[in-house]
Amino acid sequence: MSDQKSSKQWILPLLIIPLLLLLFTAYLVLNYANGRPIFSLPFSSEEVADQQVTSTKNADVEQRLKLANAEIKKLRTKTTDQADIIQAKEQEVVRLIAERDRLKKTPATPAVAADETTTKKKTANVTDVYAEMPPKDAANILNELSPTEVVPIIQKIDAEQQAAIMAKMDPKKAAALTQLLAVE
């Protein structure tokens, strides 16, 4: 029995020692495969360096974030200013439109009425001149003017004189003049 007991005592260490060596070898291989030192401590200098790099990156990100926030605030202020300018311009446009409408509704001032009277007198004087001219001479002069310029002049001359002048005018000009006289 003692023989049997002693053989059982040897089996246990013979199995446990190779198993421990196998586990230790696997630990070494896995550390080497992952790029870690073979015997690494939980808080090695690499981890401290990694933490310093991470904190530096975080500080850099925080700095960039602060700059971005400052730029956003600046752009918001700028858009607010531009919105105020646009609103002021819109109010000015509304004011100018109201002023334009008010000016359209006001009657002509005496100065404008006097200008119209002066123009009518000048046209009347020119009309009298053409009415006194021989039809051939009046036709030669009126041929040089556009039909729209001739209408106010010839409109005030009597029908016989008109007929005599238009008979002496260029046929195309006389036709255009006739169309304008028929409209008015």
Buried (B, 14 or more C-beta within 10 A) or exposed (E): EEEEEEEEEEEEEEEEEEEEEEEEEEEEEEBEEEEEEEEEEEEEEEEEEEEEEEEEEEEEEEEEEEEEEEEEEEEEEEEEEEEEEEEEEEEEEEEEEEEEEEEEEEEEEEEEEEEEEEEEEEBEEEBEEBBEBEBEEBBBBBBEEEBEEBBBBBBBBEEEBBEBBBEBBBEEBBEBBEEBBEEE
